Amino acid sequence: MIVDPKPTANLATSIQLVDWAGKNYLVVDDFIGIRQLLRESLRNLGAKNIDQASSGGEAIAMLARIRYDVVLCDYNLGEGKNGQQVLEEARVRNLLLPSSVWLMVSAEKSIESVMGAAEHQPDAYLIKPITEGVLLTRLNRVWQKKQVFKQIDQAFAEKDYLRAAKVCDSQIVSNKVHEMELLRMKARLMLKSGEPEKARETYERVLQERDYQWAKSGLARIRMANGEYEQARQMFQGVISENRYYIDAYDQLALTYQSMGQMEEACAVLERAAKLSPNSVMRQRSLGQVALKLGNVAMAEKAFRKCISIGEYSVMKTVDAYLGLARVCGLKLETKEAMQLLVLAQREFTGEQVQLRCKITEGMVHHESGDFQRARKAGDELDELLLANPERPDTPTCLELATLLFSVGHRDSPVELLCYVIKNNHDNLQLLDDVQKIFDRAHMSDEGLALIRSSKKEASDLMNQGVSLWKTGKLPEAVAWMRSARLSLPNNLRILFNSAQILISHMQQLGFDAELAAEATEVLLHVDKILPAQQRFAQLMEQLAALAPGAADGAAGIDPA
């Protein structure tokens, strides 16, 4: 319950610094009495535009219609989405303004609830009962802080990470009280920009002043990205030793172990993390997938079932949990439940990609349970789909499909799929090694080596022809060639980057063109979706922004194979 004492004189003075009357508020709670108390507290602050929602679903619908300045959301909202899931979806769907304040309000004090909410970073977590004075003081403090980060958040939302980092520098000069948080944001932006050395310098600057665990974890991330897995492992373990509740360090340590090929250790770390904060859909999914690879059927089943349960009302709900659990059921010879899960998956999730993955999983379930006739039938149907549709799925699905097709006796279609994967990832050594292992299991080791070699050359030749046209000044021809190359290899990062650079070079030399600028933006956003935190992404986005009418021209640079 909220007590209603008179705010202190100092509080009243600080409140006057903010124009609370003109802002939009949303109060989310399943109890009408609590909503009314919170509404009255806001009215005492001067608020006029106050909306209310009694459930998570209603809150999301209102957030989709109106951009609120302040959201007061209870953690437990009865049936449907809880407060954590509402905040999670609002972040994923960009339903909040960069300056929006989110206060999570709850009587729940359990570690798993507090940590679950904290993982999605509300601006404050308030434990009931709340006095009006505490509410207003916290709201005022958070609002002032949000203004410091407003321009940074806006540039971040626009994926202009280098501009956001420059704003961090300027804010540090005038806002010393927030210096550490600004440095933390700057380091994060440098990593997003593909500038790990600048991020490292920032983290080390922070650690010279104070022993922050987030800075240590940031340095460990850089070590991991550089392939220094043992050093990263030691650093992440050090962070966990100092703070067993620093949950992100567990996730990163698990990824480090996976990169080192130590899957059992990765599984153990994820299991510990899932016990500390069990309500993360993605963490339960990762635990299930690693456990399944290890053949730990019991742990995989527990994780996938938990993932499905907590994901029911979450925007992070994933078909992977249904497919993974179906695989588990197949291994347990519970084929009937596996098929029911696949039917449920296709009802809960839409799209051709989901249907394709369900059919692949169906074939795997039959094969693993010993029903080779049904496995072959599923493989034949998939082979026909590949012949009828030239579009290919994402890389992990291609690898799964090729594995299944080889296992049921097909040859030509899985070879074509793997060559497609090679051409789209011709400089990804780890992935090429995974492809070779699939060839090895299909008793095609030597042929696989030859196919990898020839496919890599084909991708390089395709890209270099466009680069050659650019270097000889044939810009329109180079743009057209790279468009064709993107159609053939839509997920080849080198081709995508060079295509964007050639489009930018075309405009730098021949003048700004809105359609070409939109095309370059689309290409770069596709790159960022495939593999975030690439240095060339940030650099090209900055060059593209400089091409807008009235802005200075950027520099060009092509990356040949």
C-alpha positions as CSV (number, residue, x, y, z in Angstrom):
1,M,0.0,0.0,0.0
2,I,1.2,3.6,-0.7
3,V,1.3,5.9,2.3
4,D,0.6,9.5,1.6
5,P,2.8,11.8,3.7
6,K,3.6,15.3,2.6
7,P,6.7,15.5,0.5
8,T,9.7,17.2,2.1
9,A,10.6,20.8,1.2
10,N,13.8,19.5,-0.6
11,L,11.7,17.0,-2.6
12,A,9.2,19.6,-3.5
13,T,12.0,21.9,-4.8
14,S,13.6,19.1,-6.9
15,I,10.2,18.1,-8.3
16,Q,9.6,21.7,-9.5
17,L,12.6,21.3,-11.9
18,V,10.6,18.9,-14.0
19,D,7.4,19.7,-15.9
20,W,5.4,16.6,-14.8
21,A,2.0,18.0,-15.8
22,G,2.6,17.7,-19.6
23,K,3.8,14.1,-19.6
24,N,1.9,10.9,-20.5
25,Y,1.7,8.2,-17.8
26,L,0.7,4.5,-17.9
27,V,-0.1,2.7,-14.7
28,V,-0.2,-1.1,-15.0
29,D,-1.6,-3.3,-12.2
30,D,-4.2,-6.0,-12.0
31,F,-5.7,-4.5,-8.7
32,I,-7.9,-1.5,-9.2
33,G,-7.1,-0.2,-5.7
34,I,-3.4,-0.1,-6.4
35,R,-3.9,1.6,-9.7
36,Q,-6.0,4.3,-8.0
37,L,-3.4,4.8,-5.3
38,L,-0.6,5.2,-7.9
39,R,-2.8,7.5,-10.0
40,E,-3.4,9.8,-7.0
41,S,0.3,9.9,-6.2
42,L,1.0,11.0,-9.8
43,R,-1.8,13.6,-9.6
44,N,-0.2,15.0,-6.5
45,L,2.9,15.4,-8.6
46,G,0.9,17.5,-11.1
47,A,0.3,14.7,-13.7
48,K,-2.8,15.0,-15.8
49,N,-2.6,12.5,-18.6
50,I,-2.7,9.1,-16.8
51,D,-3.9,5.9,-18.5
52,Q,-4.4,2.6,-16.8
53,A,-4.1,-1.0,-17.8
54,S,-5.2,-4.0,-15.8
55,S,-3.2,-6.7,-17.6
56,G,0.0,-7.2,-19.5
57,G,-1.9,-7.7,-22.8
58,E,-3.8,-4.4,-22.3
59,A,-0.6,-2.6,-21.4
60,I,1.1,-3.8,-24.7
61,A,-1.8,-2.6,-26.7
62,M,-1.7,0.8,-25.1
63,L,2.1,1.1,-25.5
64,A,1.7,0.3,-29.2
65,R,-0.7,3.2,-29.6
66,I,0.8,5.9,-27.3
67,R,4.4,6.8,-26.5
68,Y,4.4,7.2,-22.7
69,D,6.9,9.3,-20.8
70,V,6.5,7.3,-17.6
71,V,5.3,3.7,-17.0
72,L,4.6,2.3,-13.5
73,C,4.2,-1.5,-13.9
74,D,3.5,-4.1,-11.3
75,Y,5.5,-7.4,-11.7
76,N,2.7,-9.8,-11.0
77,L,-0.3,-9.1,-13.3
78,G,-2.3,-12.2,-12.9
79,E,-3.2,-14.4,-16.0
80,G,-1.1,-13.6,-19.1
81,K,2.1,-11.5,-19.4
82,N,3.8,-10.4,-16.2
83,G,5.6,-7.1,-15.8
84,Q,9.0,-8.5,-16.9
85,Q,7.4,-9.8,-20.1
86,V,5.7,-6.5,-20.8
87,L,9.0,-4.6,-20.4
88,E,10.8,-7.2,-22.5
89,E,8.3,-6.9,-25.3
90,A,8.3,-3.1,-25.1
91,R,12.1,-3.1,-25.5
92,V,12.1,-5.6,-28.4
93,R,9.3,-3.8,-30.3
94,N,10.7,-0.3,-29.6
95,L,7.5,0.8,-27.9
96,L,9.3,3.2,-25.6
97,L,10.9,6.6,-26.2
98,P,14.6,6.9,-25.5
99,S,13.7,9.2,-22.6
100,S,10.9,7.0,-21.3
101,V,11.1,6.0,-17.6
102,W,10.0,2.5,-16.5
103,L,9.5,1.8,-12.8
104,M,8.8,-1.9,-11.9
105,V,6.6,-2.1,-8.8
106,S,6.2,-5.3,-6.9
107,A,5.7,-7.0,-3.5
108,E,7.8,-9.9,-4.9
109,K,11.2,-10.1,-3.1
110,S,12.5,-13.5,-4.3
111,I,15.9,-13.5,-6.0
112,E,14.6,-15.1,-9.2
113,S,11.9,-12.5,-9.6
114,V,14.1,-9.5,-8.9
115,M,16.9,-10.8,-11.1
116,G,14.5,-11.7,-13.9
117,A,13.1,-8.2,-14.0
118,A,16.6,-6.7,-13.6
119,E,17.9,-8.5,-16.7
120,H,15.6,-6.4,-18.8
121,Q,16.8,-3.2,-17.1
122,P,13.9,-1.3,-15.7
123,D,15.0,2.2,-14.6
124,A,14.1,1.3,-11.0
125,Y,12.7,-1.7,-9.1
126,L,10.4,-0.6,-6.2
127,I,9.4,-3.0,-3.5
128,K,5.9,-2.5,-2.0
129,P,4.7,-0.9,0.2
130,I,5.9,2.4,-1.4
131,T,5.5,5.8,0.2
132,E,4.6,8.7,-2.0
133,G,7.8,10.4,-1.1
134,V,9.9,7.4,-2.2
135,L,8.0,7.2,-5.5
136,L,8.4,10.8,-6.3
137,T,12.0,11.0,-5.3
138,R,12.9,7.9,-7.4
139,L,10.9,9.2,-10.4
140,N,12.6,12.6,-10.3
141,R,16.1,11.1,-10.0
142,V,15.5,8.6,-12.9
143,W,14.0,11.3,-15.1
144,Q,17.0,13.6,-14.7
145,K,19.3,10.7,-15.5
146,K,17.3,9.8,-18.6
147,Q,17.8,13.3,-20.0
148,V,21.6,12.8,-19.9
149,F,21.2,9.7,-22.1
150,K,18.4,10.8,-24.3
151,Q,20.5,11.8,-27.3
152,I,22.7,8.8,-26.9
153,D,19.7,6.5,-26.8
154,Q,18.3,8.1,-29.9
155,A,21.5,7.7,-31.9
156,F,21.7,4.1,-30.6
157,A,18.1,3.4,-31.8
158,E,19.1,4.7,-35.2
159,K,22.2,2.4,-35.2
160,D,24.5,5.4,-35.5
161,Y,26.8,4.0,-32.9
162,L,29.8,6.3,-33.6
163,R,27.6,9.4,-33.2
164,A,26.2,8.0,-30.0
165,A,29.8,7.5,-28.7
166,K,30.7,11.1,-29.5
167,V,27.7,12.3,-27.5
168,C,28.9,10.2,-24.6
169,D,32.2,12.1,-24.7
170,S,30.5,15.5,-24.7
171,Q,28.1,14.4,-21.8
172,I,31.1,13.2,-19.7
173,V,32.5,16.7,-19.8
174,S,29.3,18.3,-18.4
175,N,27.9,15.5,-16.3
176,K,30.6,14.1,-14.0
177,V,28.1,12.6,-11.7
178,H,27.2,10.1,-14.5
179,E,30.7,9.6,-15.8
180,M,31.0,5.9,-15.0
181,E,27.6,5.1,-16.6
182,L,28.6,7.2,-19.7
183,L,31.9,5.4,-20.0
184,R,30.0,2.1,-19.7
185,M,27.7,3.1,-22.5
186,K,30.7,4.4,-24.6
187,A,32.5,1.0,-24.3
188,R,29.3,-0.8,-25.3
189,L,29.0,1.5,-28.4
190,M,32.6,0.9,-29.3
191,L,32.0,-2.9,-29.3
192,K,28.8,-2.4,-31.4
193,S,30.9,-0.4,-33.8
194,G,33.5,-3.1,-34.2
195,E,36.1,-1.0,-32.3
196,P,37.3,-3.4,-29.6
197,E,40.5,-1.6,-28.9
198,K,38.7,1.6,-28.1
199,A,36.3,-0.3,-25.9
200,R,39.3,-1.9,-24.1
201,E,40.8,1.5,-23.5
202,T,37.5,2.7,-22.0
203,Y,37.2,-0.3,-19.7
204,E,40.8,0.0,-18.5
205,R,40.2,3.7,-17.8
206,V,37.3,2.8,-15.6
207,L,39.2,0.1,-13.8
208,Q,42.0,2.5,-12.9
209,E,39.4,4.4,-10.8
210,R,37.3,1.6,-9.4
211,D,37.0,-2.2,-9.6
212,Y,33.7,-2.5,-11.5
213,Q,32.6,-6.0,-12.5
214,W,30.9,-4.8,-15.7
215,A,34.3,-3.4,-16.8
216,K,36.0,-6.7,-16.1
217,S,33.3,-8.5,-17.9
218,G,33.6,-6.2,-20.9
219,L,37.4,-6.8,-21.1
220,A,36.7,-10.6,-21.0
221,R,34.2,-10.2,-23.9
222,I,37.0,-8.6,-25.9
223,R,39.4,-11.4,-25.1
224,M,36.8,-13.9,-26.2
225,A,36.1,-12.1,-29.4
226,N,39.9,-12.1,-30.1
227,G,40.0,-15.9,-29.6
228,E,41.8,-15.6,-26.3
229,Y,39.4,-18.1,-24.7
230,E,41.5,-19.2,-21.7
231,Q,42.1,-15.6,-20.6
232,A,38.4,-14.8,-21.1
233,R,37.4,-17.9,-19.1
234,Q,39.6,-16.9,-16.2
235,M,38.2,-13.3,-16.2
236,F,34.5,-14.4,-16.4
237,Q,35.1,-16.9,-13.6
238,G,36.8,-14.1,-11.6
239,V,33.7,-11.9,-12.0
240,I,31.4,-14.7,-10.9
241,S,33.6,-15.4,-7.8
242,E,33.3,-11.8,-6.8
243,N,29.5,-11.6,-7.5
244,R,27.6,-14.9,-7.9
245,Y,24.5,-12.9,-9.1
246,Y,26.3,-11.2,-12.1
247,I,24.2,-13.3,-14.4
248,D,25.6,-12.1,-17.8
249,A,29.0,-13.4,-16.8
250,Y,27.5,-16.9,-16.7
251,D,26.1,-16.6,-20.2
252,Q,29.4,-15.3,-21.6
253,L,31.4,-18.0,-19.7
254,A,29.2,-20.6,-21.3
255,L,29.8,-19.2,-24.7
256,T,33.5,-19.2,-24.0
257,Y,33.4,-22.8,-23.1
258,Q,31.5,-23.6,-26.3
259,S,34.1,-21.8,-28.3
260,M,36.8,-23.9,-26.6
261,G,34.8,-27.1,-27.5
262,Q,34.2,-27.8,-23.8
263,M,30.4,-28.5,-24.0
264,E,30.1,-30.2,-20.7
265,E,31.6,-27.2,-18.9
266,A,29.3,-24.9,-20.9
267,C,26.3,-27.0,-19.9
268,A,27.2,-26.9,-16.2
269,V,27.5,-23.1,-16.3
270,L,24.2,-22.6,-18.0
271,E,22.6,-24.9,-15.5
272,R,23.9,-22.8,-12.6
273,A,22.7,-19.6,-14.3
274,A,19.3,-21.1,-14.9
275,K,18.9,-21.9,-11.2
276,L,19.8,-18.3,-10.3
277,S,17.5,-16.7,-12.9
278,P,15.2,-19.4,-14.3
279,N,12.8,-17.1,-16.1
280,S,14.9,-16.3,-19.2
281,V,13.5,-18.0,-22.3
282,M,16.8,-17.7,-24.2
283,R,18.9,-19.1,-21.4
284,Q,16.6,-22.1,-21.0
285,R,16.7,-22.6,-24.7
286,S,20.5,-22.5,-24.8
287,L,20.7,-25.0,-21.9
288,G,18.4,-27.4,-23.7
289,Q,20.3,-27.2,-26.9
290,V,23.7,-27.8,-25.2
291,A,22.3,-30.6,-23.1
292,L,20.8,-32.2,-26.3
293,K,24.2,-32.1,-28.1
294,L,25.8,-33.8,-25.1
295,G,23.1,-36.5,-25.1
296,N,21.9,-35.4,-21.6
297,V,18.3,-36.1,-22.5
298,A,16.8,-35.5,-19.0
299,M,18.4,-32.1,-18.6
300,A,17.4,-31.1,-22.2
301,E,13.9,-32.2,-21.6
302,K,13.6,-30.2,-18.3
303,A,15.1,-27.0,-20.0
304,F,12.9,-27.2,-23.1
305,R,9.7,-27.8,-21.0
306,K,10.6,-24.8,-18.8
307,C,11.4,-22.7,-21.9
308,I,7.9,-23.5,-23.3
309,S,6.2,-22.8,-20.0
310,I,7.8,-19.4,-19.3
311,G,7.7,-18.4,-23.0
312,E,3.9,-18.8,-23.3
313,Y,3.3,-15.0,-22.9
314,S,6.8,-13.8,-23.8
315,V,7.8,-12.0,-27.0
316,M,10.9,-14.2,-26.9
317,K,8.8,-17.3,-27.3
318,T,10.8,-19.6,-29.6
319,V,10.0,-22.5,-31.9
320,D,13.4,-23.9,-31.0
321,A,12.0,-25.2,-27.6
322,Y,9.2,-27.1,-29.3
323,L,11.6,-28.6,-31.9
324,G,14.2,-29.4,-29.3
325,L,11.6,-31.1,-27.0
326,A,10.3,-33.1,-30.1
327,R,13.9,-34.3,-30.6
328,V,14.1,-35.3,-27.0
329,C,10.8,-37.3,-27.3
330,G,12.2,-39.0,-30.4
331,L,15.3,-40.1,-28.4
332,K,13.0,-41.4,-25.7
333,L,11.0,-43.3,-28.3
334,E,7.9,-41.2,-27.5
335,T,7.2,-40.5,-31.1
336,K,3.5,-39.7,-30.5
337,E,4.3,-36.7,-28.2
338,A,7.0,-35.6,-30.6
339,M,4.5,-35.4,-33.5
340,Q,2.0,-33.6,-31.2
341,L,4.7,-31.0,-30.4
342,L,5.4,-30.4,-34.1
343,V,1.7,-29.9,-34.8
344,L,1.6,-27.4,-31.8
345,A,4.7,-25.6,-33.1
346,Q,3.0,-25.0,-36.5
347,R,-0.1,-23.7,-34.7
348,E,1.9,-21.4,-32.4
349,F,4.3,-20.1,-35.0
350,T,3.7,-19.2,-38.7
351,G,5.8,-19.0,-41.8
352,E,7.4,-21.3,-44.3
353,Q,10.6,-21.4,-42.3
354,V,8.8,-22.9,-39.3
355,Q,7.0,-25.5,-41.5
356,L,10.4,-26.4,-43.1
357,R,12.1,-26.8,-39.7
358,C,9.2,-28.9,-38.4
359,K,9.5,-31.3,-41.4
360,I,13.3,-31.6,-40.8
361,T,12.7,-32.3,-37.1
362,E,10.0,-34.9,-38.1
363,G,12.6,-36.7,-40.2
364,M,15.2,-36.6,-37.5
365,V,12.7,-37.9,-34.9
366,H,11.8,-40.8,-37.1
367,H,15.5,-41.5,-37.9
368,E,16.6,-41.3,-34.2
369,S,13.7,-43.5,-33.1
370,G,14.6,-46.2,-35.7
371,D,11.6,-45.6,-38.1
372,F,13.8,-45.3,-41.2
373,Q,10.9,-45.7,-43.6
374,R,9.1,-42.6,-42.3
375,A,12.5,-40.8,-42.0
376,R,13.1,-41.5,-45.7
377,K,9.6,-40.2,-46.6
378,A,10.2,-36.9,-44.8
379,G,13.5,-36.6,-46.6
380,D,11.9,-37.2,-50.0
381,E,9.3,-34.5,-49.3
382,L,12.1,-32.0,-48.3
383,D,14.0,-32.9,-51.4
384,E,11.0,-32.0,-53.5
385,L,10.6,-28.7,-51.6
386,L,14.2,-27.8,-52.4
387,L,13.6,-28.5,-56.1
388,A,10.4,-26.5,-56.2
389,N,11.7,-23.4,-54.3
390,P,15.1,-21.9,-55.2
391,E,15.1,-19.8,-52.0
392,R,17.3,-21.3,-49.3
393,P,16.8,-21.1,-45.5
394,D,19.3,-19.7,-43.0
395,T,22.6,-21.4,-42.4
396,P,21.8,-23.5,-39.3
397,T,18.7,-24.8,-41.0
398,C,20.7,-25.7,-44.1
399,L,23.2,-27.6,-42.0
400,E,20.4,-29.6,-40.3
401,L,18.6,-30.3,-43.6
402,A,21.8,-31.5,-45.3
403,T,22.6,-33.8,-42.3
404,L,19.1,-35.3,-42.5
405,L,19.1,-35.7,-46.3
406,F,22.5,-37.5,-46.2
407,S,21.3,-39.8,-43.4
408,V,18.3,-41.0,-45.4
409,G,20.2,-41.6,-48.6
410,H,20.1,-38.4,-50.7
411,R,23.2,-36.9,-52.2
412,D,22.7,-34.2,-54.8
413,S,20.5,-31.9,-52.7
414,P,22.5,-31.9,-49.5
415,V,25.7,-31.2,-51.5
416,E,24.0,-28.2,-53.2
417,L,22.9,-26.9,-49.8
418,L,26.3,-27.2,-48.3
419,C,27.9,-25.4,-51.3
420,Y,25.3,-22.6,-50.8
421,V,26.4,-22.4,-47.2
422,I,30.1,-22.3,-48.2
423,K,29.6,-19.5,-50.8
424,N,27.7,-17.4,-48.3
425,N,30.3,-17.9,-45.6
426,H,33.5,-18.4,-47.7
427,D,35.8,-16.8,-45.1
428,N,34.2,-18.3,-41.9
429,L,36.7,-20.9,-41.0
430,Q,34.8,-22.4,-38.0
431,L,31.6,-22.8,-40.2
432,L,33.6,-24.4,-43.0
433,D,35.0,-26.9,-40.5
434,D,31.5,-27.8,-39.5
435,V,30.6,-28.3,-43.2
436,Q,33.6,-30.6,-43.6
437,K,32.4,-32.6,-40.6
438,I,29.1,-33.2,-42.3
439,F,30.8,-34.3,-45.5
440,D,33.0,-36.6,-43.3
441,R,30.0,-38.3,-41.7
442,A,28.5,-38.8,-45.2
443,H,31.8,-40.6,-46.2
444,M,32.6,-37.7,-48.7
445,S,35.7,-36.3,-47.0
446,D,37.9,-35.8,-50.1
447,E,35.0,-34.6,-52.3
448,G,34.0,-32.3,-49.5
449,L,37.4,-30.7,-49.4
450,A,37.3,-30.1,-53.2
451,L,33.7,-28.6,-53.0
452,I,34.7,-26.2,-50.2
453,R,37.7,-25.1,-52.3
454,S,35.8,-24.6,-55.5
455,S,32.8,-22.9,-53.8
456,K,35.1,-20.4,-51.9
457,K,36.7,-19.5,-55.2
458,E,33.3,-19.0,-56.9
459,A,32.2,-16.6,-54.2
460,S,35.5,-14.6,-54.3
461,D,35.4,-14.3,-58.1
462,L,31.8,-13.1,-58.0
463,M,32.7,-10.4,-55.5
464,N,35.9,-9.3,-57.1
465,Q,34.3,-8.8,-60.5
466,G,32.1,-6.1,-58.9
467,V,35.2,-4.6,-57.2
468,S,37.0,-4.5,-60.5
469,L,34.2,-2.6,-62.1
470,W,34.3,-0.1,-59.3
471,K,38.1,0.4,-59.6
472,T,37.9,1.0,-63.3
473,G,35.3,3.8,-62.7
474,K,32.3,1.9,-64.0
475,L,30.1,2.7,-61.1
476,P,26.6,2.0,-62.5
477,E,27.9,-1.3,-63.8
478,A,29.5,-2.1,-60.4
479,V,26.2,-1.3,-58.6
480,A,24.2,-3.6,-61.0
481,W,26.8,-6.4,-60.7
482,M,26.7,-6.3,-56.9
483,R,22.9,-6.4,-56.9
484,S,23.1,-9.6,-58.9
485,A,25.7,-10.9,-56.6
486,R,23.4,-10.2,-53.6
487,L,20.6,-12.2,-55.2
488,S,22.9,-15.2,-55.7
489,L,24.5,-15.0,-52.3
490,P,22.1,-13.0,-50.1
491,N,24.0,-13.7,-46.8
492,N,27.6,-13.3,-47.8
493,L,28.9,-10.5,-45.5
494,R,31.8,-9.5,-47.8
495,I,29.5,-9.1,-50.8
496,L,27.0,-7.2,-48.7
497,F,29.6,-4.8,-47.3
498,N,31.2,-4.2,-50.7
499,S,27.8,-3.7,-52.3
500,A,26.9,-1.0,-49.7
501,Q,30.3,0.6,-50.2
502,I,29.9,0.8,-53.9
503,L,26.5,2.3,-53.6
504,I,28.0,4.9,-51.2
505,S,30.9,5.6,-53.6
506,H,28.4,6.0,-56.5
507,M,26.7,8.8,-54.5
508,Q,29.9,10.4,-53.3
509,Q,31.0,10.8,-56.9
510,L,27.8,11.3,-58.8
511,G,25.6,12.9,-56.2
512,F,23.1,11.9,-53.5
513,D,20.3,9.6,-54.6
514,A,17.4,8.8,-52.2
515,E,16.7,5.4,-53.7
516,L,20.4,4.3,-53.6
517,A,20.7,5.6,-50.0
518,A,17.6,3.5,-49.1
519,E,19.1,0.5,-50.8
520,A,22.4,0.9,-49.0
521,T,20.6,1.3,-45.7
522,E,18.7,-1.9,-46.3
523,V,21.8,-3.8,-47.2
524,L,23.6,-2.6,-44.0
525,L,20.7,-3.4,-41.7
526,H,20.6,-6.9,-43.2
527,V,24.3,-7.2,-42.4
528,D,23.7,-6.1,-38.8
529,K,21.0,-8.6,-38.4
530,I,23.2,-11.5,-39.7
531,L,26.3,-10.5,-37.6
532,P,26.1,-7.5,-35.3
533,A,29.0,-5.4,-34.0
534,Q,31.0,-5.2,-37.3
535,Q,33.4,-2.3,-37.6
536,R,32.6,-1.7,-41.3
537,F,28.9,-1.5,-40.4
538,A,29.5,1.5,-38.1
539,Q,31.9,3.1,-40.6
540,L,29.6,2.8,-43.6
541,M,26.5,3.9,-41.6
542,E,28.5,7.1,-40.7
543,Q,29.5,7.6,-44.4
544,L,25.9,7.1,-45.4
545,A,24.7,9.7,-42.9
546,A,27.3,12.2,-44.2
547,L,25.8,11.9,-47.7
548,A,22.5,13.5,-46.7
549,P,21.9,16.8,-48.4
550,G,24.1,19.5,-46.7
551,A,26.4,16.9,-45.0
552,A,30.1,16.4,-45.7
553,D,31.2,13.5,-48.0
554,G,32.6,10.4,-46.4
555,A,35.6,8.4,-47.4
556,A,35.4,5.2,-49.5
557,G,37.2,1.9,-49.1
558,I,36.6,-1.5,-50.8
559,D,37.5,-4.8,-49.3
560,P,38.5,-7.3,-52.0
561,A,38.6,-11.0,-51.3
